[in-house]
Amino acid sequence: MQQNHDVLEQAIEWYVKHETAPLSLAQKQDFEQWLNEHDSHQQAWQQVTHSQQIFANLPLSSAQSLSTITKANQSRRHVLKSIAALSISSWLTWRYQKELGISAHLADHHAQIGEQLQLTHLTQAQVALNTHSAINLDTNTLWLKYGEAHIVCQVPLAISSPHCHFNAELGDEFILFDDDKQVRFSALNQRFDIVAHGQSYTVDKGHTLIADRNSTRIVETPRHMTSWTKGMLSVSQMPLKQFIAELSRYLHGSIRVAPAAAQLHISGTFSLTDPKQILSQILSTFPELTLNGVPNVWQVINKKP
């Protein structure tokens, strides 16, 4: 994933060089060499140039939002790079949300971004779906397609997700989260034996397994991993970067935190009724922070100069 990001960054750099001044002969040769080094370079270049065309057709209100990044003291090169990054993100977000919409409508039950859905009519289990989540359910199997679910079993069930599976008995209560990056399993009322990324684990009551393809750890369940079931996001001394990553799950688009602001810490309990209001609260709490970019598409939190 990081490699793909690096190639996109290189493509953006080349795009900026093309737009800011005519390339020298040496630069043209370097560009051709870079372009032909790997298929991923050609794909990234096509993605950059294609996204510019899409971005040019965005509604005026979105284009006007770019004024937040085009302050007088910014160079044309910096502005072009920002626009390139914004437009790529616009295109990727559009494509991802389109695919997500198709996937969601193929699921038995799904919660949209920012929604928390209580499924009280099911006979197999009591289920609460967190933001951006979907399940399929039959007589004795519950499949978490993506996202996060709080489940209390009313019958024995086989539980599966893309990277995790286990058997649950009547009365078992747990939270399961699974996306492309990470699996999180919280044992709420007893010990569980589960399989995550092909490995077997035992998770005691009150503990959470956090696993990705490179590492696994079991910790006492942090309160932010369960507070959503009560409609809250509750944290204690959480780094801003991690907090925004959690909050972003409830918001459309992408929000990133610049390194200069990443290590600020957040404590408090926030209502998930209006996730955008939480973002406003954070900016009010830390007046040294600024939020730039295109709302609902791509934004960056940074410290003011």
C-alpha contacts under 8 A as a table, 3 or more apart, distances in Angstrom:
res1	aa1	res2	aa2	distance
1	M	4	N	5.24
1	M	5	H	6.39
2	Q	5	H	4.99
2	Q	6	D	6.17
3	Q	6	D	5.07
3	Q	7	V	6.30
4	N	7	V	5.17
4	N	8	L	6.29
4	N	40	S	7.85
5	H	8	L	5.12
5	H	9	E	6.26
6	D	9	E	5.01
6	D	10	Q	6.31
7	V	10	Q	5.04
7	V	11	A	6.23
7	V	40	S	7.37
7	V	41	H	6.40
7	V	44	A	6.64
8	L	11	A	4.95
8	L	12	I	6.17
8	L	44	A	5.54
8	L	45	W	7.70
8	L	48	V	7.78
9	E	12	I	5.08
9	E	13	E	6.28
10	Q	13	E	5.05
10	Q	14	W	6.34
11	A	14	W	5.13
11	A	15	Y	6.14
11	A	41	H	7.28
11	A	44	A	6.07
11	A	45	W	5.40
11	A	48	V	6.82
12	I	15	Y	4.94
12	I	16	V	6.20
12	I	45	W	7.96
12	I	48	V	6.76
12	I	81	K	6.50
12	I	84	A	6.34
12	I	85	A	7.15
13	E	16	V	5.18
13	E	17	K	6.30
13	E	81	K	7.16
14	W	17	K	5.02
14	W	18	H	6.23
14	W	31	F	7.32
15	Y	18	H	5.16
15	Y	19	E	6.31
15	Y	48	V	7.54
15	Y	49	T	7.87
15	Y	84	A	7.91
16	V	19	E	5.12
16	V	20	T	5.98
16	V	77	R	6.35
16	V	80	L	6.07
16	V	81	K	6.01
17	K	20	T	5.43
17	K	21	A	6.39
17	K	22	P	7.85
17	K	23	L	7.16
18	H	21	A	6.10
18	H	22	P	6.32
18	H	23	L	6.40
19	E	22	P	7.57
19	E	80	L	7.91
20	T	76	R	7.35
20	T	77	R	6.40
23	L	26	A	7.88
23	L	27	Q	5.57
23	L	28	K	5.90
24	S	27	Q	5.04
24	S	28	K	6.14
25	L	28	K	5.09
25	L	29	Q	6.28
26	A	29	Q	5.13
26	A	30	D	6.17
27	Q	30	D	4.93
27	Q	31	F	5.99
28	K	31	F	5.04
28	K	32	E	6.17
29	Q	32	E	5.15
29	Q	33	Q	6.11
30	D	33	Q	5.05
30	D	34	W	6.10
31	F	34	W	5.07
31	F	35	L	6.00
32	E	35	L	5.04
32	E	36	N	6.16
33	Q	36	N	5.34
33	Q	37	E	6.09
34	W	37	E	5.25
34	W	38	H	7.77
34	W	41	H	7.07
35	L	38	H	6.91
35	L	39	D	8.00
35	L	41	H	5.40
35	L	42	Q	5.58
35	L	45	W	7.79
36	N	39	D	7.16
36	N	41	H	7.23
36	N	42	Q	7.11
37	E	41	H	7.06
38	H	41	H	5.44
38	H	42	Q	7.03
39	D	42	Q	5.24
39	D	43	Q	6.27
40	S	43	Q	4.97
40	S	44	A	6.02
41	H	44	A	5.10
41	H	45	W	6.13
42	Q	45	W	5.09
42	Q	46	Q	6.16
43	Q	46	Q	5.14
43	Q	47	Q	6.08
44	A	47	Q	4.91
44	A	48	V	6.19
45	W	48	V	5.13
45	W	49	T	6.26
46	Q	49	T	5.27
46	Q	50	H	5.79
47	Q	50	H	5.13
47	Q	51	S	5.88
47	Q	88	I	7.20
48	V	51	S	5.22
48	V	52	Q	6.43
48	V	84	A	7.02
48	V	88	I	6.16
49	T	52	Q	5.25
49	T	53	Q	6.85
50	H	53	Q	5.34
50	H	54	I	6.60
51	S	54	I	5.00
51	S	55	F	5.97
51	S	84	A	7.94
51	S	87	S	5.57
51	S	88	I	5.26
51	S	90	S	7.65
51	S	91	W	5.75
52	Q	55	F	5.01
52	Q	56	A	6.11
52	Q	84	A	6.94
52	Q	87	S	6.03
52	Q	88	I	7.46
53	Q	56	A	5.19
53	Q	57	N	6.80
54	I	57	N	5.35
54	I	58	L	6.80
54	I	87	S	7.48
54	I	91	W	6.99
55	F	58	L	5.23
55	F	87	S	5.27
55	F	90	S	7.20
55	F	91	W	7.69
58	L	62	S	6.30
58	L	63	A	6.55
59	P	62	S	5.54
59	P	63	A	6.55
60	L	63	A	4.97
60	L	64	Q	5.93
61	S	64	Q	5.12
61	S	65	S	6.45
62	S	65	S	5.21
62	S	66	L	7.24
62	S	294	V	6.40
62	S	295	P	7.83
63	A	66	L	5.56
63	A	67	S	8.00
64	Q	67	S	5.82
65	S	68	T	6.08
65	S	293	G	6.88
65	S	294	V	5.53
65	S	295	P	7.59
66	L	69	I	5.60
66	L	70	T	6.61
66	L	83	I	7.81
66	L	293	G	6.32
66	L	294	V	6.42
67	S	70	T	5.07
67	S	71	K	7.10
68	T	71	K	6.86
68	T	292	N	5.77
68	T	293	G	6.47
69	I	79	V	7.06
69	I	82	S	7.58
69	I	292	N	6.19
69	I	293	G	6.47
70	T	74	Q	6.44
70	T	79	V	6.15
71	K	74	Q	5.72
74	Q	78	H	6.32
74	Q	79	V	6.70
75	S	78	H	5.23
75	S	79	V	6.35
76	R	79	V	5.08
76	R	80	L	6.05
77	R	80	L	5.19
77	R	81	K	6.18
78	H	81	K	5.14
78	H	82	S	6.17
79	V	82	S	5.04
79	V	83	I	6.13
80	L	83	I	5.08
80	L	84	A	6.05
81	K	84	A	5.05
81	K	85	A	6.20
82	S	85	A	5.18
82	S	86	L	6.07
83	I	86	L	4.96
83	I	87	S	5.97
84	A	87	S	5.24
84	A	88	I	6.16
85	A	88	I	5.26
85	A	89	S	6.19
86	L	89	S	5.14
86	L	90	S	6.12
86	L	293	G	7.43
86	L	294	V	7.43
86	L	297	V	7.66
86	L	298	W	6.02
87	S	90	S	4.83
87	S	91	W	6.24
88	I	91	W	5.18
88	I	92	L	6.15
89	S	92	L	5.05
89	S	93	T	5.86
89	S	254	S	7.90
89	S	297	V	6.88
89	S	298	W	6.32
90	S	93	T	5.19
90	S	94	W	6.08
90	S	297	V	5.69
90	S	298	W	7.12
91	W	94	W	5.11
91	W	95	R	6.17
92	L	95	R	5.12
92	L	96	Y	5.97
93	T	96	Y	5.09
93	T	97	Q	5.95
93	T	253	G	6.49
93	T	297	V	7.01
94	W	97	Q	5.32
94	W	98	K	6.08
95	R	98	K	5.15
95	R	99	E	6.29
96	Y	99	E	5.18
96	Y	100	L	6.02
97	Q	100	L	4.82
97	Q	101	G	6.01
98	K	101	G	5.19
98	K	102	I	6.60
99	E	102	I	5.24
99	E	103	S	6.28
100	L	103	S	4.98
100	L	104	A	5.90
101	G	104	A	5.11
101	G	105	H	6.28
102	I	105	H	5.42
102	I	106	L	6.53
103	S	106	L	5.21
103	S	107	A	6.65
104	A	107	A	5.26
104	A	109	H	7.81
104	A	110	H	5.97
104	A	134	A	6.39
105	H	108	D	7.74
105	H	110	H	7.77
107	A	110	H	6.49
107	A	134	A	6.11
107	A	135	I	5.96
107	A	136	N	5.61
107	A	145	K	7.80
108	D	134	A	7.51
108	D	135	I	6.09
108	D	136	N	4.88
108	D	137	L	6.77
109	H	134	A	5.64
109	H	135	I	5.50
109	H	136	N	6.62
110	H	117	L	7.77
110	H	129	L	7.26
110	H	132	H	7.40
110	H	133	S	5.55
110	H	134	A	4.03
110	H	135	I	6.42
111	A	115	E	5.57
111	A	116	Q	6.16
111	A	117	L	5.81
111	A	129	L	6.16
111	A	130	N	6.66
111	A	131	T	5.72
111	A	132	H	5.40
111	A	133	S	5.23
111	A	134	A	6.33
112	Q	115	E	5.27
112	Q	116	Q	7.87
112	Q	131	T	5.90
112	Q	132	H	4.82
112	Q	133	S	6.93
113	I	131	T	4.96
113	I	132	H	4.54
113	I	249	R	7.13
113	I	250	Y	5.53
113	I	251	L	6.39
113	I	252	H	6.82
114	G	131	T	5.06
114	G	132	H	7.09
114	G	249	R	7.44
114	G	250	Y	4.19
114	G	251	L	6.00
114	G	275	P	7.34
115	E	130	N	6.75
115	E	131	T	4.98
115	E	132	H	7.30
115	E	250	Y	7.54
116	Q	128	A	7.08
116	Q	129	L	5.65
116	Q	130	N	4.75
116	Q	131	T	5.52
116	Q	231	G	7.86
117	L	128	A	5.62
117	L	129	L	5.02
117	L	130	N	6.64
118	Q	127	V	6.24
118	Q	128	A	4.51
118	Q	129	L	6.47
119	L	122	L	6.47
119	L	126	Q	6.40
119	L	127	V	5.21
119	L	128	A	5.95
119	L	129	L	7.79
120	T	126	Q	5.90
120	T	127	V	6.97
121	H	126	Q	7.95
122	L	125	A	5.94
122	L	126	Q	6.56
122	L	127	V	7.95
123	T	126	Q	7.82
123	T	154	Q	6.89
124	Q	139	T	7.00
124	Q	140	N	7.47
124	Q	153	C	6.40
124	Q	154	Q	5.15
124	Q	155	V	5.43
124	Q	157	L	7.80
125	A	151	I	6.53
125	A	152	V	5.50
125	A	153	C	4.36
125	A	154	Q	4.72
125	A	155	V	6.89
126	Q	151	I	5.74
126	Q	152	V	5.08
126	Q	153	C	6.49
126	Q	154	Q	7.18
127	V	149	A	6.62
127	V	150	H	5.67
127	V	151	I	4.70
127	V	152	V	6.60
128	A	149	A	5.59
128	A	150	H	5.06
128	A	151	I	6.64
128	A	229	T	7.30
129	L	133	S	6.05
129	L	134	A	7.27
129	L	148	E	6.09
129	L	149	A	4.60
129	L	150	H	6.56
130	N	133	S	6.02
130	N	147	G	7.06
130	N	148	E	5.39
130	N	149	A	6.00
130	N	150	H	7.96
130	N	228	W	7.43
130	N	229	T	7.79
131	T	147	G	7.20
131	T	148	E	7.45
131	T	249	R	6.72
131	T	250	Y	5.88
132	H	146	Y	7.71
132	H	147	G	5.79
132	H	148	E	7.88
132	H	249	R	7.33
132	H	250	Y	7.65
133	S	144	L	7.85
133	S	145	K	7.40
133	S	146	Y	5.36
133	S	147	G	4.02
133	S	148	E	5.74
133	S	149	A	7.43
134	A	144	L	6.15
134	A	145	K	5.47
134	A	146	Y	5.71
134	A	147	G	6.55
134	A	148	E	7.98
135	I	142	L	6.96
135	I	143	W	5.45
135	I	144	L	4.48
135	I	145	K	5.36
135	I	146	Y	7.43
136	N	142	L	5.96
136	N	143	W	5.08
136	N	144	L	6.61
136	N	145	K	7.15
137	L	140	N	7.80
137	L	141	T	5.90
137	L	142	L	4.60
137	L	143	W	6.26
138	D	141	T	5.43
138	D	142	L	6.61
140	N	155	V	7.68
140	N	156	P	6.77
140	N	157	L	4.85
140	N	158	A	6.24
141	T	157	L	5.24
141	T	158	A	4.68
141	T	159	I	6.02
141	T	160	S	7.71
142	L	157	L	6.71
142	L	158	A	6.28
142	L	159	I	5.07
142	L	160	S	6.37
143	W	159	I	6.03
143	W	160	S	4.80
143	W	161	S	5.56
144	L	147	G	7.27
144	L	148	E	7.61
144	L	149	A	7.56
144	L	159	I	7.77
144	L	160	S	6.20
144	L	161	S	4.74
144	L	162	P	7.59
144	L	178	D	7.76
145	K	161	S	5.88
145	K	162	P	6.74
146	Y	161	S	7.25
146	Y	162	P	7.60
146	Y	177	F	7.57
146	Y	178	D	5.72
146	Y	179	D	5.71
147	G	177	F	5.56
147	G	178	D	5.50
147	G	179	D	6.02
148	E	175	I	7.13
148	E	176	L	5.57
148	E	177	F	4.14
148	E	178	D	6.52
149	A	175	I	5.64
149	A	176	L	5.53
149	A	177	F	6.60
150	H	173	E	7.55
150	H	174	F	5.96
150	H	175	I	4.40
150	H	176	L	6.69
150	H	229	T	7.22
151	I	172	D	7.92
151	I	173	E	5.65
151	I	174	F	5.60
151	I	175	I	6.21
152	V	171	G	6.08
152	V	172	D	5.65
152	V	173	E	4.39
152	V	174	F	6.78
153	C	156	P	6.66
153	C	157	L	7.14
153	C	168	A	7.16
153	C	169	E	6.62
153	C	170	L	5.22
153	C	171	G	5.13
153	C	172	D	5.41
153	C	173	E	6.58
154	Q	170	L	5.15
154	Q	171	G	5.95
155	V	169	E	6.49
155	V	170	L	4.69
155	V	171	G	7.59
156	P	167	N	7.50
156	P	168	A	5.65
156	P	169	E	4.21
156	P	170	L	5.08
157	L	167	N	6.00
157	L	168	A	5.26
157	L	169	E	6.42
158	A	165	H	7.50
158	A	166	F	6.15
158	A	167	N	4.58
158	A	168	A	6.21
159	I	165	H	5.46
159	I	166	F	5.40
159	I	167	N	5.86
159	I	168	A	6.86
160	S	163	H	7.86
160	S	164	C	5.78
160	S	165	H	4.25
160	S	166	F	6.68
161	S	164	C	5.12
161	S	165	H	6.24
161	S	178	D	6.78
162	P	178	D	7.11
162	P	179	D	7.95
163	H	178	D	7.00
163	H	183	V	6.93
163	H	196	A	5.67
163	H	197	H	5.23
163	H	198	G	7.69
164	C	178	D	7.91
164	C	183	V	7.35
164	C	194	I	7.23
164	C	195	V	5.50
164	C	196	A	4.35
164	C	197	H	6.37
164	C	198	G	7.76
165	H	194	I	6.12
165	H	195	V	5.43
165	H	196	A	6.78
166	F	193	D	6.82
166	F	194	I	4.82
166	F	195	V	6.28
167	N	194	I	7.72
168	A	172	D	6.13
169	E	172	D	5.58
172	D	189	N	6.70
172	D	190	Q	7.32
173	E	187	A	6.93
173	E	188	L	5.54
173	E	189	N	5.76
173	E	190	Q	7.83
174	F	185	F	7.23
174	F	186	S	5.56
174	F	187	A	4.93
174	F	188	L	5.08
174	F	189	N	7.33
175	I	184	R	7.91
175	I	185	F	5.77
175	I	186	S	5.06
175	I	187	A	6.93
175	I	188	L	7.52
175	I	226	T	7.79
176	L	183	V	7.55
176	L	184	R	5.87
176	L	185	F	4.70
176	L	186	S	6.57
177	F	182	Q	7.83
177	F	183	V	5.60
177	F	184	R	4.94
177	F	185	F	6.39
178	D	181	K	7.82
178	D	182	Q	5.95
178	D	183	V	4.54
178	D	184	R	6.51
179	D	182	Q	5.66
179	D	183	V	6.66
181	K	212	D	6.22
182	Q	210	I	7.07
182	Q	211	A	5.73
182	Q	212	D	4.69
182	Q	213	R	7.86
183	V	196	A	7.32
183	V	209	L	7.72
183	V	210	I	5.83
183	V	211	A	5.15
183	V	212	D	6.25
184	R	208	T	6.64
184	R	209	L	5.50
184	R	210	I	4.62
184	R	211	A	6.47
185	F	208	T	5.34
185	F	209	L	5.13
185	F	210	I	6.78
186	S	203	V	7.80
186	S	205	K	7.97
186	S	206	G	7.11
186	S	207	H	5.86
186	S	208	T	4.19
186	S	209	L	6.52
186	S	221	T	6.65
187	A	190	Q	6.22
187	A	191	R	6.48
187	A	192	F	6.65
187	A	203	V	6.41
187	A	204	D	6.33
187	A	205	K	4.93
187	A	206	G	5.77
187	A	207	H	5.84
187	A	208	T	6.35
188	L	205	K	5.47
188	L	206	G	5.53
188	L	207	H	7.64
189	N	205	K	5.53
189	N	206	G	7.32
190	Q	204	D	6.39
190	Q	205	K	4.51
190	Q	206	G	7.92
191	R	202	T	6.99
191	R	203	V	5.61
191	R	204	D	4.23
191	R	205	K	5.10
192	F	202	T	5.69
192	F	203	V	5.25
192	F	204	D	6.46
192	F	205	K	7.84
193	D	200	S	7.15
193	D	201	Y	5.77
193	D	202	T	4.52
193	D	203	V	6.41
194	I	200	S	5.80
194	I	201	Y	5.45
194	I	202	T	6.41
194	I	203	V	7.68
195	V	198	G	5.89
195	V	199	Q	5.27
195	V	200	S	4.40
195	V	201	Y	6.11
196	A	199	Q	5.40
196	A	200	S	6.55
196	A	201	Y	7.51
196	A	211	A	7.16
197	H	211	A	7.70
197	H	212	D	7.39
197	H	213	R	6.83
203	V	207	H	6.26
203	V	208	T	6.76
203	V	209	L	6.67
203	V	218	I	7.29
204	D	207	H	5.59
206	G	220	E	6.05
206	G	221	T	5.75
207	H	218	I	6.60
207	H	219	V	5.49
207	H	220	E	4.31
207	H	221	T	4.69
208	T	218	I	5.47
208	T	219	V	5.40
208	T	220	E	6.07
208	T	221	T	5.04
209	L	216	T	7.18
209	L	217	R	5.86
209	L	218	I	4.37
209	L	219	V	6.60
210	I	216	T	5.71
210	I	217	R	5.46
210	I	218	I	6.21
210	I	219	V	7.90
211	A	214	N	7.83
211	A	215	S	5.92
211	A	216	T	4.23
211	A	217	R	6.50
212	D	215	S	5.61
212	D	216	T	6.39
219	V	222	P	7.96
221	T	225	M	6.89
221	T	226	T	7.93
222	P	225	M	5.69
222	P	226	T	7.48
223	R	226	T	5.51
223	R	227	S	5.87
223	R	234	S	6.26
223	R	235	V	6.65
224	H	227	S	5.18
224	H	228	W	6.95
224	H	233	L	5.68
224	H	234	S	4.90
224	H	235	V	5.50
225	M	228	W	6.89
226	T	229	T	5.86
226	T	230	K	7.89
227	S	230	K	5.50
227	S	231	G	6.74
227	S	232	M	5.25
227	S	233	L	5.67
227	S	234	S	5.93
228	W	231	G	4.75
228	W	232	M	4.81
228	W	233	L	5.66
228	W	234	S	7.99
228	W	272	L	7.62
229	T	232	M	7.26
231	G	271	S	6.19
231	G	272	L	5.48
231	G	273	T	7.03
232	M	269	T	6.47
232	M	270	F	5.49
232	M	271	S	4.63
232	M	272	L	5.29
233	L	269	T	5.66
233	L	270	F	5.08
233	L	271	S	6.37
233	L	272	L	6.50
234	S	267	S	7.61
234	S	268	G	5.81
234	S	269	T	4.16
234	S	270	F	6.22
235	V	238	M	6.15
235	V	266	I	6.95
235	V	267	S	5.20
235	V	268	G	5.58
235	V	269	T	6.43
236	S	266	I	6.46
236	S	267	S	4.27
236	S	268	G	6.41
237	Q	265	H	5.06
237	Q	266	I	5.08
237	Q	267	S	5.02
238	M	242	Q	6.63
238	M	243	F	6.17
238	M	265	H	5.15
238	M	266	I	5.10
238	M	267	S	6.56
239	P	242	Q	5.42
239	P	243	F	6.20
239	P	262	A	6.55
239	P	263	Q	5.26
239	P	264	L	5.63
239	P	265	H	4.39
239	P	266	I	6.27
240	L	243	F	4.90
240	L	244	I	6.01
240	L	257	V	7.61
240	L	261	A	7.27
240	L	262	A	5.33
240	L	263	Q	6.01
240	L	264	L	5.30
240	L	265	H	5.38
240	L	266	I	6.15
241	K	244	I	5.34
241	K	245	A	6.24
241	K	256	R	7.59
241	K	257	V	5.65
241	K	261	A	7.84
241	K	262	A	4.82
241	K	263	Q	6.99
242	Q	245	A	5.01
242	Q	246	E	6.37
243	F	246	E	5.18
243	F	247	L	6.14
243	F	266	I	7.24
244	I	247	L	4.84
244	I	248	S	5.75
244	I	255	I	7.16
244	I	256	R	7.46
244	I	257	V	7.48
245	A	248	S	5.20
245	A	249	R	6.92
245	A	255	I	7.72
245	A	256	R	7.82
246	E	249	R	5.69
246	E	250	Y	7.82
247	L	250	Y	5.68
247	L	251	L	7.04
247	L	275	P	7.10
248	S	251	L	5.03
248	S	252	H	7.40
248	S	253	G	7.86
248	S	254	S	6.78
248	S	255	I	6.42
249	R	252	H	7.85
250	Y	275	P	6.33
251	L	254	S	7.93
251	L	275	P	6.77
251	L	276	K	7.30
251	L	296	N	7.33
252	H	296	N	4.97
252	H	297	V	6.86
253	G	295	P	7.47
253	G	296	N	4.46
253	G	297	V	4.03
253	G	298	W	5.64
254	S	296	N	7.17
254	S	297	V	5.91
254	S	298	W	4.72
254	S	299	Q	6.24
255	I	298	W	5.90
255	I	299	Q	4.76
255	I	300	V	5.62
255	I	301	I	7.33
256	R	298	W	7.97
256	R	299	Q	6.33
256	R	300	V	4.82
256	R	301	I	6.24
257	V	261	A	6.43
257	V	262	A	5.78
257	V	300	V	5.66
257	V	301	I	4.78
257	V	302	N	6.29
258	A	261	A	5.63
258	A	262	A	6.09
258	A	300	V	6.72
258	A	301	I	6.03
258	A	302	N	5.16
258	A	303	K	7.92
259	P	262	A	4.98
259	P	263	Q	7.63
259	P	302	N	7.80
260	A	263	Q	7.51
260	A	302	N	6.54
260	A	303	K	6.33
261	A	264	L	5.96
261	A	289	L	7.54
261	A	301	I	7.25
261	A	302	N	5.56
261	A	303	K	5.79
270	F	278	I	6.60
271	S	274	D	6.83
271	S	275	P	7.48
271	S	278	I	7.60
272	L	275	P	5.29
272	L	278	I	7.85
274	D	277	Q	5.43
274	D	278	I	6.97
275	P	278	I	5.14
275	P	279	L	6.75
276	K	279	L	5.17
276	K	280	S	6.48
277	Q	280	S	4.95
277	Q	281	Q	6.17
278	I	281	Q	4.98
278	I	282	I	6.34
279	L	282	I	5.20
279	L	283	L	6.43
280	S	283	L	5.17
280	S	284	S	6.19
281	Q	284	S	5.04
281	Q	285	T	6.07
282	I	285	T	5.04
282	I	286	F	6.22
283	L	286	F	5.21
283	L	287	P	5.99
283	L	289	L	6.10
283	L	290	T	7.14
283	L	291	L	7.99
284	S	287	P	5.60
286	F	289	L	5.76
287	P	290	T	7.73
288	E	303	K	5.67
288	E	304	K	5.64
289	L	301	I	6.65
289	L	302	N	5.61
289	L	303	K	4.50
289	L	304	K	5.68
290	T	301	I	5.67
290	T	302	N	5.44
290	T	303	K	5.94
290	T	304	K	5.86
291	L	299	Q	6.63
291	L	300	V	5.68
291	L	301	I	4.65
291	L	302	N	6.61
292	N	299	Q	5.48
292	N	300	V	5.42
292	N	301	I	6.68
293	G	297	V	7.96
293	G	298	W	5.79
293	G	299	Q	4.26
293	G	300	V	6.32
294	V	297	V	5.47
294	V	298	W	5.36
294	V	299	Q	5.88
295	P	298	W	6.42
295	P	299	Q	6.52
296	N	299	Q	7.95
